[in-house]
């Protein structure tokens, strides 16, 4: 897969940091009625679906902060659990976030971006780090992922094309694990997604809100609960708990 490694300039880091601080008008946006969770075999989290009305809205960016979870109590089937932002709709699209790898019964943490199903490891992270994440459509099928570890100051950026023509129709934030190997990979502390924002174009007009704010016209919000092969609930997405619409995912 051809890649173009981009040097992350100080301005890009500043832009990401600025995107994590919402304007007052956006920060006060009302939280919609939280939908009942749908069962999922691969993710727990929230997703907005666009392109439902005359091709609108189409999403162009998602950004926010993920607190890197701690795998202090290794348990269950070895594997990888990831906490991600996504543009394009899981399991496809462009994703970015943090993975916890317990495949060898020893926890390993890494931040990464993923295009066309191909993950690219960005840097090592540690439990408790605040990881700023942004996925941005740059035109001509180019999608740039920016990762910034607010705890250590590490920064990384990379842009790659993605061949999926419908990437702009979905965006979301999840805990993800491959089915059916997930029987919880780790007993993590709650995964916290802070102040997630989305940007879109709707009938030629730009807009920005939080993921859990009232979605743009023609879009719908969905919520997912991760289940295992026996149908038992494995990870539950909480309702928003404060004015920033933060939410957590807790492994059961």
C-alpha positions in Angstrom: 0.0 0.0 0.0 1.6 3.3 -1.0 2.0 5.7 1.8 3.2 9.2 2.3 4.7 9.8 5.7 4.0 13.4 6.7 6.2 15.3 9.2 3.9 16.6 11.9 4.5 20.3 12.1 3.8 22.2 15.3 0.9 23.9 13.6 -0.8 20.5 13.0 -0.4 19.6 16.6 -1.8 23.0 17.6 -4.7 22.5 15.2 -5.5 19.1 16.8 -5.3 20.6 20.3 -7.6 23.4 19.2 -10.1 20.9 17.8 -10.4 19.3 21.2 -11.6 22.6 22.7 -15.2 23.3 21.6 -16.7 26.7 21.0 -19.2 27.7 23.7 -22.1 27.4 21.3 -21.2 23.9 20.4 -20.4 22.9 24.0 -23.9 23.8 25.1 -25.6 21.7 22.4 -28.3 19.5 23.8 -27.8 15.7 24.1 -30.4 13.8 22.1 -32.3 10.9 23.5 -29.7 8.2 23.7 -30.7 5.3 21.6 -31.1 1.8 23.1 -28.0 -0.3 22.3 -28.0 -2.7 19.3 -26.2 -6.0 19.7 -22.9 -6.2 17.8 -20.4 -9.0 17.2 -17.4 -6.6 16.8 -17.8 -3.2 18.5 -19.3 -1.3 21.4 -19.8 2.4 20.9 -21.7 5.1 19.0 -22.0 5.8 15.3 -23.7 8.5 13.2 -25.0 7.4 9.8 -25.2 10.1 7.1 -25.9 9.9 3.4 -29.5 9.0 4.2 -31.2 11.9 2.4 -30.1 12.8 -1.1 -26.5 11.8 -0.2 -26.3 14.2 2.8 -24.7 14.7 5.2 -21.2 13.6 4.3 -18.6 13.5 7.1 -15.2 15.0 6.7 -13.5 14.8 10.1 -13.8 13.2 13.5 -11.6 14.1 16.4 -11.3 13.7 20.2 -9.3 12.2 23.0 -9.0 8.6 24.2 -7.6 7.7 27.6 -5.3 4.7 27.0 -6.9 1.9 29.0 -5.0 -0.2 31.6 -4.8 -4.0 31.2 -3.9 -4.7 34.8 -6.0 -7.8 35.1 -5.2 -10.0 32.0 -7.9 -12.5 31.5 -9.8 -14.5 28.9 -8.8 -15.3 25.4 -5.5 -13.8 24.1 -6.1 -11.2 21.5 -6.2 -7.6 20.6 -8.7 -5.0 21.8 -8.7 -1.5 20.2 -10.3 1.8 21.2 -10.8 3.8 18.0 -12.3 6.7 16.1 -13.5 5.8 12.6 -14.5 7.6 9.5 -16.3 5.5 6.9 -18.0 2.9 9.1 -16.7 -0.1 10.9 -15.2 -2.6 9.9 -14.1 -0.6 6.9 -13.1 3.0 6.5 -10.2 4.8 8.1 -9.6 4.2 11.8 -7.2 5.6 14.4 -6.7 5.0 18.1 -5.0 2.7 20.5 -4.7 -1.1 20.6 -4.0 -3.4 23.6 -2.4 -6.6 22.5 -2.6 -9.6 24.9 -1.9 -12.3 22.3 1.1 -13.5 24.2 -0.4 -13.1 27.7 1.6 -9.9 28.2 0.1 -6.5 27.6 1.5 -4.3 24.8 0.1 -0.9 23.9 0.4 0.9 20.6 -1.2 3.9 18.8 -2.0 3.4 15.2 -3.8 4.5 12.0 -5.5 2.2 9.5 -6.4 2.6 5.8 -8.0 0.0 3.5 -7.8 -2.5 6.4 -4.1 -2.1 6.8 -2.9 -0.8 10.2 0.2 1.3 10.6 1.7 1.5 14.0 2.5 5.0 15.0 4.1 4.9 18.5 4.1 3.1 21.8 1.8 4.5 24.5 1.2 3.7 28.2 -2.0 3.3 30.3 -3.4 6.6 31.4 -1.9 8.6 28.5 -4.3 11.1 26.9 -4.2 10.4 23.2 -5.5 13.2 20.9 -6.9 11.6 17.7 -8.0 13.2 14.4 -9.1 11.6 11.1 -9.5 14.2 8.3 -10.6 14.0 4.6 -8.0 15.9 2.6 -9.6 15.4 -0.9 -8.8 13.1 -3.8 -9.4 10.1 -1.5 -6.6 11.1 0.9 -7.3 10.7 4.6 -4.8 12.0 7.1 -4.6 10.6 10.7 -3.0 12.8 13.4 -2.1 11.3 16.8 -0.8 13.4 19.6 0.1 11.9 23.0 -0.7 14.8 25.4 1.0 13.1 28.2 4.4 12.5 26.6 4.4 15.0 23.7 4.8 12.4 21.0 3.2 13.3 17.7 2.6 11.4 14.5 0.8 12.0 11.2 0.3 10.0 8.0 -1.9 10.3 4.9 -3.0 7.5 2.6 -5.7 7.1 0.0 -8.7 5.0 0.7 -10.6 3.4 -2.2 -14.0 3.1 -0.5 -16.2 5.6 -2.3 -18.8 5.9 0.6 -16.4 6.8 3.4 -18.2 10.0 4.2 -21.5 8.3 5.1 -20.5 7.1 8.6 -18.4 8.1 11.6 -18.1 6.8 15.1 -16.1 5.9 18.2 -15.8 2.3 19.5 -14.2 -0.4 21.4 -13.4 -3.0 18.8 -12.4 -6.6 19.0 -12.3 -9.3 16.3 -15.2 -11.7 16.5 -15.4 -14.5 17.7 -12.0 -14.4 19.5 -13.1 -11.8 21.9 -14.0 -13.2 25.3 -12.8 -10.3 26.9 -9.2 -9.8 26.0 -8.6 -7.7 29.1 -10.5 -6.4 32.0 -9.8 -2.8 31.3 -10.5 0.3 33.2 -13.4 2.1 31.5 -12.5 3.4 28.1 -13.3 7.1 28.0 -13.9 9.2 24.9 -13.7 12.9 25.6 -15.4 15.7 23.7 -15.7 13.8 20.4 -16.5 16.2 17.5 -17.6 15.6 13.9 -17.5 17.9 10.9 -19.6 17.4 7.8 -21.0 19.0 4.6 -24.8 19.0 4.3 -26.4 20.3 1.1 -23.2 22.3 0.5 -23.2 23.8 3.9 -20.5 23.0 6.5 -21.3 22.0 10.1 -19.6 20.9 13.3 -21.0 19.3 16.4 -20.2 16.7 19.0 -20.8 13.0 18.1 -23.7 12.8 20.6 -25.2 16.2 19.9 -28.3 16.3 17.8 -27.0 14.9 14.4 -27.3 17.0 11.2 -30.4 16.7 9.2 -30.7 13.4 7.4 -28.4 11.6 9.9 -29.1 9.1 12.6 -27.3 8.1 15.8 -26.8 4.4 16.7 -25.4 2.8 19.8 -23.8 -0.7 20.0 -23.1 -3.3 22.8 -20.5 -5.9 22.2 -21.6 -9.5 22.8 -19.6 -12.8 22.6 -20.4 -16.1 20.9 -22.8 -17.2 23.7 -24.8 -14.0 23.4 -23.6 -12.6 26.7 -22.9 -8.9 27.0 -19.1 -8.2 27.0 -18.8 -4.4 26.7 -21.5 -1.7 27.4 -21.5 1.8 26.1 -22.6 4.3 28.7 -24.9 7.3 28.2 -23.3 10.7 28.1 -22.5 11.9 31.6 -21.7 15.6 31.3 -21.9 18.8 29.2 -19.1 17.6 26.9 -21.0 14.4 26.0 -18.2 12.3 27.2 -19.0 8.6 27.3 -17.3 5.4 28.5 -17.2 1.8 27.5 -17.0 -0.8 30.3 -16.0 -4.4 29.9 -18.3 -6.7 31.7 
